[in-house]
């Protein structure tokens, strides 16, 4: 092994894990620290065996195009077997045609070989098409299943998956599965058939020479067994590191404004270089291992050929073997060793792809935690009666820090319920539970008298409208984003929602009106405009229950008042939950629920909450100044400030 290649990326990490000392450079920090999950997974993967059930399940996905896949295998085997005609023709040439100087037979032999070449070319063409067809069908099938499965996962799972990691699975890992089946398994099966066929011919030609030439195969088998256990975990490490790099690159370019505003370009370049350096070292280690394996196969093949020439040459000299038989045997032996060398390449692809197969099936085998029951209650329309009964919830498994503690309240159909409180009080958690992004840890949520977990999730979400604090717009036009909740909505409905959300003016001024592109994540329009487009998107869904999570936070006072006025008119008869720090947005709320540290501290309308001079009163005074105001004047002041331009 060349100097320096023995201590690759894994070794410093492994030594750090054993000694408790974290090495410098790219191995410093949480990612590669002595207690990191990365190291634990390394040791777990080192002794892990190939799960062939994944391979079988992947093959099982090919049922709809199984016949073309079988034909691809058969045509590949035929291509290999046709090649045997050349060594056999050489034997005829040396032992029969040349001694007899039969030019007619020579012409027939050449014409026959030309026909064989054309025949092989035809099968190679058919095989290439079938492999491409089946490969693309497999990629399409697996990618569709994987995308659908990721879409089914709850927010709790998706929040923990970086976008780059998901993209890596859907794009890179799925492509690796194609290589596993059609660059690995297909070639492996055809090579096995070819190897058996050629070995049979060699045994029939001269079984003694066959056994002598293959005497070194056990040496290769031992080398193969020694090296193979290191290849797969090493390939998995590379794919995991590539996924981390993909995720990081996505974050850096997605947060380009933050990077540039803090002048962190060089720091991010250095971070990228460190990731690349880790990948480089790991890749070199894998390629060294693979080169050793390939060199061992080459050595065995060379020793086998040299042994054949030595023993066969003596047999020819002794008159026990003809020159044609020796040359033909030599050519066929080379063909026998060719599948062996190819098997090494296939095994390398196999190990590389198996890491991807595992990552894909980790998602495909994951049952979504939030889903409809088999006997879920279908709903055509909701009245909007919402009741929280002793609801508690904690993110993750840490029950010592619940986000909500024993929360109970009742929102009647058509009521506007405001949720207020400091950051971290549990307001957004209530919204997340109401949207059923999460399920409660204790208690229950009733929608029209039914447990939210018993209602069809698909039907319920269709009756729900949500405008979050951080609104996401898709790459496309204003029309596409507004009609996202209802793609079949007509222009009249879209314009009605646009007017209701106070978007009409800037839509009219946009270069192409509703067909104006908003750019990636809507960054070509202002934050306030994105907020109002999101509100229009919720309005056009015509929901029974509406959740506004800081929905007017990006609007100026005048626009905020107009939105509130529009929402009060258009949301009449719909239960609306408003989460807001700006108390001016909730003056008309039928009920205000004050949360602090996951508990309800106060409930009531604004007048009575101000009279109580409790936690809500304190929040109000922090926003509007420490002046002596009657509740009526306070409410009037809030309204006046809301309409002030």
C-alpha positions in Angstrom: 0.0 0.0 0.0 1.4 3.4 -0.9 2.7 5.4 2.2 0.1 7.7 3.7 -2.9 5.8 2.5 -3.1 3.5 5.5 -4.3 6.4 7.8 -7.3 7.8 6.0 -10.2 9.8 7.4 -11.6 7.0 9.4 -8.4 6.3 11.4 -8.1 9.7 13.2 -11.8 9.5 14.0 -11.5 6.0 15.3 -8.4 6.8 17.4 -10.3 9.8 18.8 -13.1 7.6 19.8 -10.8 5.1 21.5 -8.6 7.7 23.3 -11.2 10.3 23.9 -9.1 13.0 22.2 -10.6 14.8 19.3 -8.1 15.4 16.5 -7.6 18.8 15.0 -8.7 20.0 11.6 -11.8 18.7 9.9 -12.3 16.1 12.7 -12.9 18.6 15.4 -16.4 19.3 16.8 -19.7 17.6 17.4 -19.8 15.9 14.0 -16.7 13.8 14.6 -16.3 14.2 18.4 -15.7 11.1 20.6 -19.5 10.9 21.5 -20.8 11.6 18.0 -23.4 9.5 16.3 -21.1 9.4 13.3 -18.6 7.3 15.1 -21.2 5.0 16.6 -22.6 4.4 13.2 -19.1 3.7 11.9 -18.6 0.8 14.3 -22.1 -0.5 13.8 -21.7 -0.5 10.1 -18.2 -2.2 10.1 -19.6 -5.5 11.2 -22.9 -5.3 9.5 -23.7 -7.8 6.8 -25.4 -7.3 3.5 -29.1 -7.4 3.8 -30.1 -9.3 0.7 -33.8 -8.8 1.5 -33.3 -5.2 0.3 -32.0 -6.5 -3.1 -34.9 -8.9 -3.4 -37.4 -6.1 -2.5 -35.8 -3.9 -5.1 -36.1 -6.6 -7.7 -39.7 -7.1 -6.6 -40.4 -3.5 -7.6 -39.7 -4.5 -11.2 -42.8 -6.7 -11.5 -44.4 -4.4 -14.0 -41.4 -4.6 -16.3 -40.0 -8.0 -15.2 -40.1 -9.5 -18.8 -37.9 -6.8 -20.3 -35.5 -7.3 -17.3 -35.3 -11.0 -18.0 -34.7 -10.3 -21.7 -31.9 -7.9 -20.7 -30.2 -10.7 -18.7 -30.7 -13.3 -21.5 -29.3 -11.0 -24.2 -26.3 -10.1 -22.0 -25.6 -13.8 -21.5 -25.9 -14.4 -25.3 -23.5 -11.6 -26.0 -20.9 -13.2 -23.7 -21.4 -16.7 -25.1 -21.2 -15.6 -28.7 -17.7 -14.4 -27.9 -16.6 -18.0 -27.4 -16.8 -18.6 -31.2 -13.5 -16.8 -31.7 -11.2 -19.1 -29.6 -12.9 -22.1 -31.1 -12.4 -20.7 -34.6 -8.7 -20.2 -33.8 -8.4 -23.9 -33.0 -9.9 -24.8 -36.3 -7.6 -22.3 -38.1 -4.4 -23.6 -36.5 -5.1 -27.3 -36.4 -7.1 -27.8 -39.6 -7.1 -24.9 -42.1 -3.4 -23.8 -42.0 -1.9 -27.3 -42.1 -4.2 -28.2 -45.1 -3.8 -24.8 -46.7 -7.6 -24.9 -47.4 -8.4 -21.3 -48.6 -12.1 -22.2 -49.2 -12.5 -23.3 -45.6 -10.6 -20.2 -44.5 -13.1 -18.0 -46.4 -16.0 -19.8 -44.9 -14.5 -19.4 -41.4 -14.0 -15.7 -41.8 -17.5 -15.2 -43.2 -18.9 -17.2 -40.3 -17.0 -15.0 -37.8 -18.3 -11.9 -39.5 -21.8 -13.2 -39.1 -21.1 -13.9 -35.5 -19.8 -10.4 -35.0 -22.9 -8.9 -36.6 -25.1 -11.2 -34.6 -23.3 -10.1 -31.4 -23.6 -6.4 -32.3 -27.4 -6.9 -32.7 -27.8 -8.4 -29.3 -25.5 -5.8 -27.7 -27.8 -3.1 -29.1 -31.0 -4.8 -27.9 -29.3 -5.4 -24.5 -28.3 -1.7 -24.2 -31.8 -0.6 -24.9 -33.4 -3.0 -22.5 -31.0 -2.1 -19.7 -31.6 1.6 -20.2 -35.4 1.1 -20.4 -35.5 -1.1 -17.2 -33.1 1.1 -15.4 -35.1 4.3 -16.0 -38.3 2.4 -15.1 -36.7 1.3 -11.8 -35.5 4.8 -11.0 -39.0 6.2 -11.7 -40.6 3.5 -9.5 -38.3 3.8 -6.5 -38.1 7.6 -6.7 -41.9 7.9 -6.8 -42.3 5.6 -3.9 -39.6 7.4 -1.9 -41.0 10.9 -2.6 -44.5 9.7 -1.6 -43.2 8.2 1.6 -41.3 11.3 2.5 -44.5 13.3 1.9 -46.3 11.0 4.3 -43.9 11.6 7.2 -44.9 13.9 10.0 -43.4 17.4 10.6 -41.5 16.0 13.5 -39.5 13.8 11.1 -39.2 16.3 8.3 -38.0 19.0 10.7 -35.1 16.7 11.5 -34.2 15.9 7.9 -32.1 18.5 6.1 -33.3 19.3 2.6 -30.0 18.2 1.2 -30.3 14.8 2.9 -33.8 14.3 1.4 -32.6 15.4 -2.1 -29.6 13.1 -1.7 -31.9 10.1 -1.1 -34.3 10.9 -3.9 -31.7 11.7 -6.5 -28.3 10.2 -5.6 -29.3 7.1 -3.7 -32.0 6.1 -6.1 -29.5 6.4 -9.0 -27.2 4.2 -7.0 -29.9 1.5 -6.7 -30.1 1.5 -10.5 -26.4 0.8 -10.6 -26.8 -1.9 -8.1 -29.4 -3.8 -10.2 -28.3 -3.1 -13.7 -24.6 -2.3 -13.2 -24.1 -4.9 -10.6 -26.7 -7.7 -10.2 -27.4 -8.1 -13.9 -23.7 -8.3 -14.8 -23.0 -10.6 -11.8 -25.7 -13.1 -12.9 -24.6 -13.0 -16.5 -21.0 -13.4 -15.4 -21.9 -16.5 -13.3 -23.7 -18.1 -16.2 -20.8 -17.3 -18.6 -18.2 -18.5 -16.1 -20.0 -21.9 -15.7 -20.4 -22.2 -19.5 -16.7 -21.4 -20.2 -15.5 -23.6 -17.4 -17.5 -26.5 -18.8 -15.9 -26.1 -22.2 -12.4 -25.9 -20.7 -13.0 -29.0 -18.6 -14.2 -30.9 -21.7 -11.1 -29.7 -23.7 -8.5 -30.6 -21.0 -9.6 -31.0 -17.4 -5.9 -31.3 -16.2 -5.0 -27.9 -17.6 -8.2 -26.4 -16.2 -7.4 -27.6 -12.6 -3.7 -26.4 -12.9 -4.7 -23.0 -14.3 -7.2 -22.4 -11.5 -4.9 -23.5 -8.7 -4.4 -19.9 -7.5 -8.1 -19.1 -7.2 -8.1 -19.8 -3.4 -5.5 -17.0 -3.0 -7.9 -14.6 -4.5 -10.8 -15.9 -2.4 -8.9 -15.3 0.9 -7.9 -11.8 -0.3 -11.5 -11.0 -1.2 -12.8 -12.1 2.2 -10.2 -10.0 4.0 -11.0 -6.8 2.0 -14.7 -7.0 1.5 -15.7 -6.3 5.2 -14.1 -2.8 5.0 -15.6 -1.7 1.7 -19.3 -1.3 2.5 -19.0 0.7 5.7 -16.4 2.9 3.9 -18.8 3.5 1.0 -21.6 4.3 3.4 -19.4 6.9 5.2 -18.8 8.6 1.8 -22.5 8.8 1.0 -23.3 10.1 4.4 -20.6 12.8 4.1 -21.8 13.7 0.6 -25.4 14.1 2.1 -24.0 16.4 4.8 -22.1 18.4 2.1 -25.2 18.6 -0.1 -27.3 19.8 2.9 -24.7 22.4 3.9 -24.4 23.8 0.4 -28.2 24.1 0.2 -28.2 26.0 3.5 -25.4 28.3 2.4 -26.9 29.3 -0.9 -30.4 29.4 0.6 -29.1 31.8 3.3 -26.9 33.8 1.0 -28.2 37.1 2.4 -27.1 36.0 5.9 -23.7 34.8 4.7 -23.0 38.0 2.9 -24.4 40.3 5.5 -22.0 38.9 8.1 -19.1 38.5 5.6 -18.8 34.8 6.1 -17.9 33.8 2.5 -14.4 32.8 3.4 -15.5 30.9 6.4 -18.0 29.0 4.4 -15.4 28.3 1.7 -13.1 26.9 4.4 -16.0 24.8 5.8 -16.7 23.5 2.3 -13.1 22.6 1.8 -13.0 20.7 5.1 -16.0 18.6 4.0 -14.4 18.0 0.6 -11.2 17.0 2.3 -13.0 14.4 4.4 -14.7 13.1 1.3 -11.3 13.0 -0.5 -9.6 11.0 2.2 -12.5 8.6 2.5 -12.7 8.1 -1.2 -9.0 7.5 -1.5 -9.2 4.9 1.2 -12.0 3.1 -0.7 -10.2 3.2 -4.0 -7.0 1.8 -2.4 -9.0 -1.1 -1.0 -10.7 -1.6 -4.4 -7.4 -1.4 -6.2 -5.9 -4.1 -3.9 -8.9 -6.3 -4.7 -8.6 -5.7 -8.4 -4.8 -6.2 -8.3 -5.3 -9.5 -6.5 -7.7 -10.7 -9.2 -5.3 -9.6 -11.9 -2.4 -11.4 -10.2 -4.4 -14.6 -10.0 -5.4 -14.4 -13.6 -1.8 -13.7 -14.7 -0.4 -16.6 -12.6 -3.1 -18.9 -14.1 -2.1 -17.9 -17.6 1.6 -18.3 -17.0 1.0 -21.7 -15.5 -1.0 -22.7 -18.5 1.7 -21.5 -20.9 4.4 -23.3 -18.9 2.5 -26.7 -18.6 0.8 -26.4 -22.0 4.0 -25.5 -23.8 5.6 -28.7 -22.4 2.6 -30.7 -23.5 2.8 -29.3 -27.0 6.5 -30.1 -27.1 5.8 -33.6 -26.0 3.1 -34.0 -28.6 0.3 -34.5 -26.2 -1.4 -31.2 -27.2 -1.8 -29.4 -30.5 -0.9 -25.7 -30.9 -4.5 -24.9 -31.8 -5.7 -26.5 -28.6 -3.2 -24.6 -26.5 -4.0 -21.2 -28.1 -7.7 -21.9 -28.0 -7.4 -22.9 -24.3 -5.4 -19.8 -23.6 -8.0 -17.6 -25.1 -10.9 -19.3 -23.3 -9.0 -19.2 -20.0 -8.7 -15.4 -20.5 -12.4 -15.3 -21.0 -13.0 -17.3 -17.9 -10.9 -14.9 -15.8 -12.7 -11.9 -17.4 -15.9 -12.5 -15.4 -13.7 -12.8 -12.3 -12.2 -9.4 -12.8 -15.6 -8.1 -13.7 -17.0 -9.6 -10.5 -14.6 -7.4 -8.6 -15.9 -4.3 -10.3 -19.4 -5.5 -9.7 -18.8 -6.1 -6.0 -17.4 -2.6 -5.7 -20.6 -1.2 -7.3 -22.6 -3.5 -5.1 -21.0 -2.3 -1.9 -21.3 1.3 -3.0 -25.0 0.9 -3.9 -25.9 -1.2 -0.8 -25.2 1.8 1.4 -27.7 3.8 -0.7 -30.2 0.9 -0.7 -30.2 0.9 3.1 -30.7 4.7 3.2 -33.7 4.4 0.8 -35.3 1.5 2.6 -34.9 3.3 5.9 -37.4 5.8 4.6 -39.6 3.3 2.7 -39.9 1.1 5.8 -40.7 4.0 8.1 -44.4 4.1 9.0 -45.7 7.7 9.3 -46.7 8.5 12.9 -49.4 10.9 11.8 -51.9 9.1 9.4 -55.5 8.3 9.0 -56.9 5.2 10.8 -58.3 2.4 8.6 -61.8 3.3 9.8 -61.3 7.1 9.8 -64.4 9.3 9.9 -64.9 11.0 6.5 -66.0 14.7 6.6 -67.5 16.7 3.8 -67.7 19.9 5.9 -66.8 20.9 9.4 -68.8 23.2 11.7 -65.6 24.3 13.4 -66.4 23.3 17.0 -62.9 22.9 18.5 -62.3 21.6 22.0 -59.0 21.0 23.8 -59.4 18.6 26.8 -56.5 18.5 29.2 -53.9 18.5 26.3 -50.3 18.1 27.1 -47.5 17.9 24.6 -43.7 17.6 24.5 -41.4 17.7 21.5 -39.3 14.6 21.4 -39.0 12.2 24.4 -38.1 14.7 27.0 -41.2 14.7 29.3 -39.5 17.1 31.7 -39.9 20.1 29.4 -43.5 19.9 28.0 -44.5 22.6 25.4 -48.1 22.4 26.7 -49.4 21.4 30.1 -53.0 20.4 30.8 -54.4 22.9 28.3 -58.2 23.0 28.0 -60.4 25.4 26.1 -63.5 25.5 23.8 -63.9 27.4 20.5 -67.4 27.5 19.2 -68.2 27.5 15.5 -67.4 30.8 13.8 -65.5 32.2 16.8 -62.3 34.1 16.5 -59.9 32.9 19.2 -56.7 34.7 19.9 -53.7 33.0 21.4 -51.2 35.4 23.0 -48.2 35.1 25.2 -44.4 35.5 25.2 -42.2 33.6 22.9 -42.1 29.9 23.8 -45.4 30.1 25.6 -46.9 27.3 23.4 -49.0 29.4 20.9 -47.5 27.8 17.8 -47.6 24.4 19.5 -51.4 24.8 19.8 -51.5 25.6 16.0 -49.3 22.6 15.2 -51.6 20.3 17.2 -54.7 21.8 15.7 -53.2 21.3 12.2 -52.3 17.8 13.3 -48.7 18.2 12.4 -48.2 16.4 15.7 -50.4 14.3 17.9 -51.0 15.1 21.6 -48.9 13.4 24.3 -51.9 13.4 26.7 -55.5 14.5 26.5 -57.4 14.9 23.3 -58.6 17.4 20.7 -62.2 17.2 19.6 -63.4 18.6 16.2 -67.1 18.7 16.0 -67.2 16.2 18.9 -64.9 13.7 17.2 -61.3 13.0 18.3 -59.1 14.6 15.7 -57.2 11.3 15.4 -60.4 9.5 14.4 -61.1 11.9 11.5 -59.8 11.3 8.0 -56.5 13.2 7.9 -56.9 14.0 4.2 -60.5 15.3 4.6 -59.6 17.3 7.7 -56.6 19.0 6.1 -58.8 20.0 3.1 -61.1 21.8 5.5 -58.2 23.7 7.2 -56.6 26.9 6.1 -53.2 27.9 7.5 -51.1 31.1 7.2 -47.8 30.6 9.1 -45.4 33.2 10.4 -42.7 32.2 7.9 -44.6 31.9 4.6 -43.2 29.7 1.9 -43.9 30.4 -1.8 -43.0 28.0 -4.5 -41.1 28.8 -7.6 -43.7 29.9 -10.1 -46.2 32.6 -10.7 -48.5 34.5 -8.3 -51.4 32.6 -9.8 -49.7 29.2 -9.1 -49.0 30.1 -5.5 -52.5 31.6 -4.7 -54.3 28.6 -6.3 -52.0 26.1 -4.7 -54.7 25.0 -2.2 -57.2 24.7 -5.1 -55.5 24.2 -8.5 -58.9 24.1 -10.2 -59.8 27.6 -9.0 -60.8 30.1 -11.7 -59.5 33.6 -12.3 -62.6 35.1 -10.7 -62.1 33.2 -7.5 -58.4 34.0 -7.5 -59.0 37.7 -7.9 -61.6 37.6 -5.2 -59.0 36.1 -2.8 -56.5 38.7 -4.0 -58.8 41.6 -3.2 -59.7 40.1 0.2 -56.1 39.7 1.1 -55.3 43.3 0.0 -53.1 42.1 -2.8 -55.0 43.7 -5.7 -52.8 46.8 -5.9 -49.4 45.2 -6.2 -50.8 42.4 -8.4 -52.1 45.0 -10.8 -48.7 46.8 -10.7 -46.8 43.5 -11.3 -45.2 43.2 -14.7 -47.4 40.3 -15.8 -50.1 40.5 -13.3 -51.0 37.1 -11.8 -48.5 35.5 -14.2 -45.6 37.3 -12.7 -42.8 35.0 -11.5 -42.1 35.2 -7.7 -38.7 33.5 -7.9 -37.4 30.8 -5.7 -39.2 30.9 -2.3 -40.9 34.1 -3.4 -37.7 36.2 -3.0 -38.5 38.4 -6.0 -41.4 40.1 -4.1 -41.3 41.8 -0.7 -41.9 40.2 2.7 -45.3 41.9 3.1 -46.4 40.8 -0.3 -45.4 37.2 0.4 -47.4 37.4 3.6 -50.5 38.6 1.7 -50.2 36.0 -1.0 -50.1 33.4 1.7 -53.3 34.8 3.2 -54.9 34.8 -0.3 -53.9 31.2 -0.6 -55.6 30.3 2.6 -58.7 32.3 1.7 -59.2 30.5 -1.6 -59.1 27.1 0.2 -62.5 28.1 1.7 -61.6 26.5 5.0 -63.9 25.7 7.9 -61.1 26.3 10.4 -58.5 29.0 9.8 -55.1 29.3 11.6 -53.2 32.6 11.4 -49.8 32.2 13.0 -48.5 35.8 13.1 -50.2 36.2 9.8 -50.0 40.0 9.7 -46.5 40.4 11.2 -45.0 41.6 8.0 -47.7 44.3 7.2 -47.7 48.0 7.9 -50.5 49.3 10.1 -52.8 50.4 7.3 -52.5 47.1 5.4 -52.9 45.2 8.7 -56.2 47.0 9.4 -57.5 46.3 5.9 -56.5 42.6 6.2 -58.2 42.3 9.6 -61.4 43.9 8.1 -61.3 41.5 5.1 -60.7 38.5 7.3 -63.6 39.4 9.7 -65.9 39.6 6.7 -64.7 36.6 4.7 -64.1 34.3 7.7 -67.7 34.8 9.1 -69.0 31.4 10.1 -65.5 30.0 10.2 -63.6 29.2 13.4 -60.4 31.3 13.3 -57.3 31.0 15.6 -55.1 34.0 15.6 -51.6 33.9 17.0 -50.1 37.4 17.4 -47.6 39.4 19.4 -49.1 42.6 18.2 -52.2 43.0 20.4 -53.8 45.4 17.9 -54.6 42.4 15.6 -56.9 40.8 18.2 -59.2 43.6 19.4 -62.3 41.9 17.8 -61.5 38.4 19.1 -64.4 36.6 20.7 -62.0 34.9 23.1 -58.4 35.6 24.1 -56.4 32.7 25.6 -53.2 33.9 27.4 -50.4 31.2 27.5 -47.3 31.3 29.5 -44.8 28.4 29.8 -47.2 26.0 28.2 -50.1 26.7 30.5 -53.3 28.9 30.2 -53.0 31.7 32.6 -56.0 33.8 31.5 -59.1 33.5 29.2 -61.6 36.1 28.2 -62.3 39.1 26.0 -60.0 42.1 25.9 -62.1 44.3 28.2 -62.3 41.8 31.0 -58.6 40.8 30.7 -57.5 44.4 31.0 -59.7 44.9 34.0 -58.1 41.8 35.7 -54.7 43.5 35.4 -53.0 40.2 35.0 -50.5 38.8 32.6 -52.3 40.1 29.5 -52.5 43.6 31.1 -48.7 43.5 31.6 -48.2 42.6 28.0 -50.5 45.4 26.9 -48.7 48.0 29.0 -45.3 46.9 27.6 -46.7 47.6 24.1 -48.7 50.8 24.7 -46.8 52.5 27.5 -47.4 52.7 31.2 -50.3 55.1 31.3 -53.5 55.0 33.2 -56.2 53.9 30.7 -59.7 52.6 31.1 -60.4 49.4 29.2 -62.7 51.2 26.8 -60.0 53.8 26.0 -57.4 51.0 25.7 -59.5 49.1 23.2 -60.1 52.4 21.3 -56.4 53.2 21.3 -55.5 49.8 19.9 -58.0 50.2 17.1 -56.9 53.8 16.3 -53.2 52.7 16.2 -54.2 49.8 13.9 -55.8 52.2 11.3 -53.2 54.9 11.6 -51.2 55.2 8.4 
